[in-house]
Each structure stands twice: as structure tokens, then as C-alpha cells.
Amino acid sequence: MSPTTPLRVFDPATDAARLAFTRIGDAGRRGLFRVVPSTATGQPALHFELPVDSASGWTPPDYTASLVIKSRVVARRESMTAAREVRIRVRAIGPHEVLHVTLMEDDGTSWTAPVTVDSVWADQVIRLDQFTIGRGVLLPEGFPGEWNYWVGPAAGRGGSGDHLRPEHLERLQLSLRREDGVAAKPGNYGMEVEWIALGF
């Protein structure tokens, strides 16, 4: 394998069952997702939606899917410092939605980039220098709600001059969040993801 070969960090066929999801109350301990064929290629795609209560219209402020990718990063340790971008093949369920992509390092420091997506399948590219310091999510959760949910930067991280360290990546997180002015309805806000890779 060439050091510049993209590193696949999410493949729905093998990884969907390994995802940890935000709990939705005490009863919602299992992730709301399914694997469907991509309408563009026929390949497996992860379909997940922002949960919406059909009676009240309530949605959680954040709904995250988290995948541990550390073993794949370690396997490519020699070339990881040369990683330059995240590539994602994705489409939205609706016409204009936002997917928050987070890369969490092994010390908990997390870097986030929002990706605006429409309903047409497209290959999106996010340069690693476009990721900014943010909060990751501690999954799986021990308790419902937001107690011990968010993970901030490690001590001494996130200041001026700090940057994402690809060789220390541990988790990939995909998040759907409430949008101001958007009234989500059951089944109308979410994403389908065919694959995600790190590019060099």
C-alpha cells in the first residue's frame, strides 16, 4: 500500500454495527439507523436521522454517532502526519442540512467542521486545517441526558498555535443538531453516508 493511499475510516457494511449513539432518554439506548443501498452506486450507506418526537416535535440538541478508528490510524502510523483532508461521500435526506464531522484525539481533544449537504450524492472534501477546536461526545453514555456528555480539550490544548494531530486520532464522530429556524419532522432531517476516508 502506498503511503498516499486514502485511509478508509468509515465503511457502513463493516462499521455500522460498531457505532455508539447518543441515548434518547432512558429507553433510547440503541442507535436509530439502518444500512441502505446508495441510490447512486448501490453500495451500503448509513442512513441516520435526527430523532423527532411525533407528538411534541421535540428533538435532542445533539445526536451523535461515534466510531473508534484508533487501530486503523496505528496501522498507518508512519504516514499519518501527511494526512491533509477528510473525504466523505454523503447526501442529506432534505434539501439543505448540516453534518458536523468531529475528529477526536486520544487525549480527548476534538476538532470539528460543519459540512453543508443537499439531497444529491456528492463527494465532500474538508481540509484538516478547516477543523477547529470544539467539543467531542463521550460515547457510549452511562446516563441519559447531558451529564458527562461533552468532552472539552485536554489540559494545555486548543490554544493559539495548536493543531489537529492526525497520528493521534482515536474517534470519528458524526453529529446532527438542531438548526435555528428549521422545524424538523420525523424522517425529514438526516444523512446517508457511503464512506469516509482520510486523504494524503
Residue frames as qw, qx, qy, qz and C-alpha x, y, z in Angstrom:
[[0.000, 0.887, 0.462, 0.000, 0.00, 0.00, 0.00],
 [0.387, 0.497, -0.027, 0.776, 1.33, 3.43, -0.95],
 [0.254, -0.295, -0.493, 0.778, 1.75, 6.00, 1.86],
 [0.195, 0.116, -0.084, -0.970, -0.60, 8.27, -0.13],
 [0.287, -0.313, -0.840, -0.338, -3.40, 5.69, -0.47],
 [0.435, -0.465, 0.039, -0.770, -6.53, 7.11, 1.20],
 [0.088, 0.028, -0.909, 0.406, -7.30, 5.55, 4.58],
 [0.485, -0.434, -0.529, -0.545, -10.92, 4.41, 4.81],
 [0.004, 0.146, -0.677, 0.721, -12.10, 5.29, 8.32],
 [0.536, 0.193, 0.533, -0.626, -15.79, 4.51, 7.86],
 [0.286, 0.064, -0.810, -0.508, -17.37, 1.73, 5.80],
 [0.639, -0.184, 0.155, -0.731, -21.05, 1.15, 6.62],
 [0.842, 0.052, -0.487, -0.229, -21.01, -2.54, 5.73],
 [0.690, 0.001, -0.605, 0.396, -18.49, -3.33, 8.47],
 [0.220, 0.132, -0.429, 0.866, -18.69, -0.31, 10.79],
 [0.432, -0.460, -0.228, -0.742, -22.40, 0.44, 11.28],
 [0.793, -0.428, -0.428, -0.072, -22.72, -2.20, 13.97],
 [0.645, -0.100, -0.362, 0.665, -19.70, -0.75, 15.80],
 [0.009, 0.533, 0.031, 0.845, -21.17, 2.75, 16.15],
 [0.233, -0.438, -0.674, 0.548, -22.12, 4.18, 19.54],
 [0.031, -0.604, -0.411, -0.682, -25.01, 6.67, 19.50],
 [0.173, -0.234, 0.346, -0.892, -26.37, 9.38, 21.77],
 [0.057, -0.357, -0.911, 0.199, -29.02, 7.95, 24.08],
 [0.272, -0.371, -0.276, -0.844, -32.52, 9.37, 23.68],
 [0.671, -0.442, 0.143, -0.578, -33.91, 9.24, 27.20],
 [0.484, -0.393, 0.758, -0.193, -33.71, 6.11, 29.29],
 [0.834, 0.258, 0.457, -0.168, -35.49, 3.96, 26.72],
 [0.660, 0.743, -0.098, -0.053, -33.48, 5.07, 23.67],
 [0.579, -0.615, 0.484, 0.229, -30.31, 3.14, 24.26],
 [0.678, 0.129, 0.592, 0.416, -29.90, 1.81, 20.73],
 [0.070, -0.345, 0.311, 0.883, -28.93, 3.93, 17.78],
 [0.594, 0.608, 0.398, -0.345, -31.58, 4.94, 15.27],
 [0.124, 0.603, -0.582, -0.531, -30.04, 3.94, 11.96],
 [0.888, 0.215, 0.403, -0.059, -30.18, 1.46, 9.13],
 [0.274, -0.379, 0.643, 0.606, -27.89, 0.39, 6.33],
 [0.644, 0.623, 0.330, -0.298, -29.42, 1.01, 2.90],
 [0.675, 0.215, 0.410, 0.574, -28.14, 0.74, -0.67],
 [0.084, -0.489, 0.112, 0.861, -26.86, 4.02, -2.05],
 [0.587, 0.673, 0.389, -0.227, -29.17, 5.28, -4.78],
 [0.254, 0.840, -0.374, -0.300, -26.07, 6.41, -6.69],
 [0.214, 0.540, -0.809, -0.092, -23.85, 3.31, -6.57],
 [0.865, -0.141, -0.400, -0.268, -25.81, 0.55, -4.85],
 [0.471, 0.214, -0.683, 0.515, -23.10, 0.30, -2.20],
 [0.465, -0.604, -0.610, 0.217, -24.10, 0.13, 1.50],
 [0.072, 0.519, -0.099, 0.846, -24.79, 3.52, 3.08],
 [0.215, -0.315, -0.713, 0.588, -25.53, 4.52, 6.67],
 [0.207, -0.596, -0.382, -0.675, -28.95, 6.18, 6.99],
 [0.356, -0.406, -0.640, 0.547, -29.44, 8.05, 10.26],
 [0.084, -0.719, -0.373, -0.581, -31.86, 10.78, 11.24],
 [0.053, -0.262, 0.438, -0.858, -32.27, 13.46, 13.88],
 [0.154, -0.396, -0.894, 0.144, -34.79, 11.91, 16.30],
 [0.253, -0.213, -0.055, -0.942, -38.08, 13.83, 16.43],
 [0.192, 0.269, 0.831, -0.448, -40.98, 13.23, 18.81],
 [0.010, 0.363, 0.702, 0.613, -44.00, 12.99, 16.52],
 [0.237, -0.750, -0.615, 0.047, -46.36, 14.38, 19.16],
 [0.308, -0.842, -0.139, 0.421, -44.38, 17.35, 20.51],
 [0.534, 0.816, -0.072, 0.210, -41.83, 17.99, 17.78],
 [0.477, -0.797, 0.362, 0.078, -39.02, 17.74, 20.35],
 [0.832, 0.424, -0.277, 0.227, -35.55, 16.89, 19.07],
 [0.733, -0.499, -0.043, 0.461, -32.33, 16.42, 21.04],
 [0.036, 0.937, -0.189, -0.293, -29.87, 19.33, 20.73],
 [0.140, 0.619, -0.744, -0.211, -27.26, 16.85, 19.51],
 [0.953, 0.031, 0.252, -0.167, -27.45, 13.35, 18.08],
 [0.096, 0.741, -0.647, -0.151, -24.03, 11.79, 17.51],
 [0.995, 0.090, -0.040, 0.016, -22.70, 8.55, 16.06],
 [0.184, -0.818, 0.545, 0.015, -19.18, 7.71, 17.26],
 [0.966, 0.216, -0.134, 0.057, -16.70, 5.19, 15.86],
 [0.556, -0.672, 0.415, 0.259, -13.33, 4.17, 17.32],
 [0.750, 0.651, -0.113, 0.030, -10.77, 4.33, 14.48],
 [0.338, -0.813, 0.469, 0.064, -7.55, 4.13, 16.50],
 [0.778, -0.135, 0.574, 0.215, -6.45, 0.71, 15.19],
 [0.660, 0.645, 0.290, 0.254, -6.62, 1.95, 11.59],
 [0.057, 0.971, -0.200, 0.118, -4.62, 5.06, 12.46],
 [0.579, -0.607, 0.535, 0.099, -1.98, 3.00, 14.28],
 [0.830, 0.185, 0.476, 0.223, -1.68, 0.68, 11.27],
 [0.531, 0.707, 0.167, 0.437, -0.73, 3.70, 9.12],
 [0.475, -0.794, -0.087, 0.370, 1.35, 5.47, 11.80],
 [0.574, -0.177, 0.307, 0.739, 4.34, 6.14, 9.51],
 [0.193, 0.335, 0.471, 0.793, 2.28, 8.19, 7.06],
 [0.149, -0.754, -0.634, 0.091, -0.38, 9.72, 9.32],
 [0.238, -0.620, -0.083, 0.743, 1.40, 13.05, 9.76],
 [0.104, -0.081, 0.543, 0.829, 0.98, 13.54, 6.00],
 [0.103, 0.612, 0.783, 0.032, -2.84, 13.36, 6.20],
 [0.104, 0.004, 0.126, 0.987, -4.32, 16.51, 4.68],
 [0.459, -0.059, -0.168, -0.871, -8.08, 16.09, 4.36],
 [0.428, 0.173, 0.828, -0.317, -11.24, 14.19, 5.15],
 [0.307, 0.063, -0.606, -0.731, -13.23, 12.92, 2.19],
 [0.359, 0.212, 0.782, -0.463, -16.85, 11.91, 2.63],
 [0.194, -0.168, -0.704, -0.662, -19.47, 10.63, 0.20],
 [0.047, 0.356, 0.712, -0.603, -22.77, 11.83, 1.58],
 [0.156, -0.419, -0.470, -0.761, -26.25, 13.09, 0.83],
 [0.226, 0.007, 0.520, -0.824, -28.89, 14.72, 3.02],
 [0.174, 0.450, 0.874, -0.058, -32.45, 13.50, 3.40],
 [0.166, 0.867, 0.370, -0.290, -33.70, 17.06, 2.95],
 [0.550, 0.774, 0.118, 0.292, -32.66, 19.88, 0.60],
 [0.248, 0.709, -0.335, 0.569, -30.23, 21.74, 2.89],
 [0.809, -0.577, -0.107, -0.044, -28.81, 20.23, 6.07],
 [0.079, 0.793, -0.547, 0.257, -25.65, 20.33, 8.17],
 [0.942, -0.150, -0.264, 0.142, -23.49, 17.38, 9.21],
 [0.229, -0.870, 0.410, -0.147, -20.97, 18.09, 11.96],
 [0.897, 0.199, -0.338, 0.204, -17.82, 15.99, 11.49],
 [0.399, -0.830, 0.350, -0.173, -15.57, 15.66, 14.55],
 [0.766, 0.290, -0.509, 0.264, -12.14, 14.07, 14.88],
 [0.615, -0.752, 0.149, -0.184, -11.23, 13.22, 18.48],
 [0.393, 0.578, -0.670, 0.251, -7.63, 12.64, 19.53],
 [0.699, -0.156, -0.679, 0.161, -6.53, 10.08, 22.12],
 [0.227, -0.068, -0.528, 0.816, -6.35, 12.77, 24.83],
 [0.078, 0.661, 0.689, -0.287, -9.98, 13.79, 24.21],
 [0.025, 0.526, -0.124, -0.841, -9.15, 16.97, 22.30],
 [0.504, 0.498, 0.700, 0.086, -11.66, 17.28, 19.48],
 [0.035, -0.316, 0.339, 0.885, -11.69, 19.16, 16.19],
 [0.419, 0.543, 0.694, -0.218, -14.92, 19.88, 14.34],
 [0.020, 0.164, -0.434, -0.886, -16.05, 21.04, 10.90],
 [0.554, 0.450, 0.494, -0.496, -19.63, 21.62, 9.72],
 [0.156, -0.040, 0.764, 0.624, -20.49, 20.31, 6.26],
 [0.525, 0.377, 0.177, -0.742, -23.49, 21.68, 4.38],
 [0.199, -0.001, 0.938, 0.282, -25.16, 18.89, 2.42],
 [0.584, 0.195, -0.063, -0.786, -28.08, 18.69, 0.00],
 [0.838, 0.052, 0.430, -0.331, -30.11, 15.75, -1.24],
 [0.780, 0.564, -0.264, -0.059, -27.80, 14.86, -4.16],
 [0.904, -0.264, 0.088, 0.324, -24.97, 12.41, -3.57],
 [0.334, 0.883, -0.242, 0.226, -21.63, 14.25, -3.57],
 [0.801, -0.072, -0.284, 0.522, -18.02, 13.76, -2.56],
 [0.199, -0.965, 0.020, -0.170, -17.19, 16.43, 0.03],
 [0.719, 0.183, -0.325, 0.587, -13.61, 17.34, 0.95],
 [0.386, -0.916, -0.024, -0.104, -12.71, 19.02, 4.24],
 [0.498, 0.547, -0.476, 0.475, -9.10, 20.09, 4.68],
 [0.652, -0.372, -0.543, 0.377, -7.72, 19.25, 8.10],
 [0.263, -0.032, -0.216, 0.940, -6.81, 22.91, 8.61],
 [0.344, -0.394, -0.314, -0.792, -10.54, 23.72, 8.32],
 [0.650, -0.475, -0.591, 0.046, -11.27, 21.77, 11.50],
 [0.064, -0.641, 0.294, -0.706, -11.43, 24.00, 14.56],
 [0.123, 0.063, -0.845, 0.517, -11.18, 23.16, 18.24],
 [0.580, -0.315, -0.272, -0.700, -14.52, 22.01, 19.57],
 [0.554, -0.285, 0.630, -0.464, -16.24, 19.51, 21.82],
 [0.373, 0.081, -0.887, -0.260, -16.46, 15.80, 21.31],
 [0.758, -0.313, -0.025, -0.571, -19.03, 13.48, 22.80],
 [0.178, -0.356, 0.886, -0.239, -18.34, 10.79, 25.38],
 [0.860, 0.094, -0.088, -0.494, -19.98, 7.66, 23.95],
 [0.386, -0.524, -0.687, -0.323, -21.26, 5.19, 24.90],
 [0.255, -0.551, 0.206, -0.768, -23.09, 7.10, 27.64],
 [0.207, -0.065, -0.895, 0.391, -23.54, 5.79, 31.12],
 [0.106, 0.517, 0.618, -0.583, -26.57, 8.01, 31.80],
 [0.287, 0.708, 0.543, 0.349, -29.26, 9.74, 29.76],
 [0.094, -0.981, -0.124, 0.119, -29.17, 13.49, 29.25],
 [0.479, 0.777, -0.240, 0.330, -26.07, 15.65, 29.00],
 [0.601, -0.730, 0.323, -0.039, -24.40, 14.68, 32.29],
 [0.523, -0.453, 0.646, 0.321, -20.79, 13.81, 31.47],
 [0.735, 0.558, 0.386, -0.012, -21.67, 14.03, 27.75],
 [0.442, 0.879, -0.127, 0.123, -19.41, 16.67, 26.24],
 [0.818, -0.255, 0.063, 0.512, -15.61, 16.33, 26.13],
 [0.116, 0.983, -0.099, -0.106, -13.54, 19.51, 26.02],
 [0.576, 0.643, -0.443, 0.243, -9.87, 19.93, 25.04],
 [0.823, -0.264, -0.332, 0.378, -7.24, 18.30, 27.23],
 [0.389, -0.853, -0.002, 0.349, -5.22, 20.50, 29.58],
 [0.333, -0.554, 0.426, 0.633, -2.89, 22.74, 27.58],
 [0.340, 0.224, 0.748, 0.524, -4.62, 22.00, 24.28],
 [0.179, 0.768, 0.604, 0.111, -6.68, 24.21, 21.99],
 [0.188, -0.809, -0.037, 0.556, -4.71, 27.42, 22.36],
 [0.397, 0.854, -0.213, -0.260, -3.05, 29.58, 19.76],
 [0.157, 0.628, -0.748, -0.148, -0.76, 27.53, 17.55],
 [0.534, -0.060, 0.827, -0.167, -2.34, 24.19, 18.43],
 [0.532, 0.323, -0.479, -0.619, -3.48, 22.00, 15.57],
 [0.948, -0.002, 0.103, -0.302, -5.05, 18.65, 14.84],
 [0.149, -0.546, 0.818, 0.105, -2.58, 15.76, 15.13],
 [0.799, 0.181, -0.343, -0.461, -3.69, 13.03, 12.68],
 [0.499, 0.255, -0.811, 0.167, -1.33, 10.44, 14.17],
 [0.061, -0.035, 0.752, -0.656, -3.22, 10.73, 17.48],
 [0.578, -0.094, -0.222, -0.780, -6.75, 10.28, 16.12],
 [0.163, -0.039, 0.934, -0.316, -8.91, 7.90, 18.13],
 [0.323, 0.504, 0.763, -0.245, -12.55, 8.52, 17.18],
 [0.037, -0.164, -0.479, -0.861, -14.63, 9.76, 14.27],
 [0.142, 0.473, 0.704, -0.510, -17.94, 11.37, 15.20],
 [0.033, -0.319, -0.557, -0.766, -20.88, 12.40, 13.01],
 [0.002, 0.395, 0.628, -0.670, -23.47, 14.70, 14.56],
 [0.063, -0.588, -0.545, -0.595, -26.90, 16.03, 13.65],
 [0.182, -0.282, -0.490, 0.804, -28.00, 19.09, 15.65],
 [0.151, 0.806, 0.533, -0.210, -30.98, 21.36, 15.96],
 [0.336, 0.205, 0.260, 0.881, -30.87, 24.22, 13.49],
 [0.102, 0.458, 0.338, -0.816, -32.39, 27.59, 14.31],
 [0.436, 0.424, -0.144, -0.781, -35.44, 28.20, 12.14],
 [0.428, 0.160, -0.814, -0.360, -35.66, 24.57, 10.99],
 [0.716, -0.161, 0.370, -0.570, -38.70, 22.61, 12.17],
 [0.134, 0.261, -0.941, -0.166, -37.57, 19.02, 11.88],
 [0.824, -0.030, 0.062, -0.562, -40.26, 16.41, 11.34],
 [0.749, -0.216, 0.626, 0.007, -39.93, 12.63, 11.72],
 [0.763, 0.242, 0.528, 0.285, -37.95, 11.30, 8.78],
 [0.448, 0.856, 0.173, 0.189, -37.12, 14.64, 7.14],
 [0.007, 0.910, -0.393, 0.130, -33.73, 15.58, 8.67],
 [0.830, -0.351, 0.415, 0.121, -30.77, 13.27, 8.43],
 [0.152, 0.710, -0.604, -0.331, -27.92, 11.91, 6.33],
 [0.984, 0.119, 0.128, 0.024, -26.85, 8.97, 4.26],
 [0.122, -0.802, 0.561, 0.164, -23.10, 8.28, 4.28],
 [0.924, 0.322, -0.193, -0.073, -21.46, 5.86, 1.85],
 [0.844, -0.041, -0.208, 0.493, -17.88, 6.17, 3.09],
 [0.168, -0.973, 0.157, -0.019, -15.37, 8.43, 4.84],
 [0.879, 0.116, -0.063, 0.457, -11.62, 8.44, 4.25],
 [0.320, -0.821, 0.168, 0.443, -8.53, 10.40, 5.20],
 [0.716, 0.663, 0.041, 0.215, -6.66, 11.76, 2.20],
 [0.663, -0.497, 0.169, 0.534, -2.90, 12.31, 1.98]]
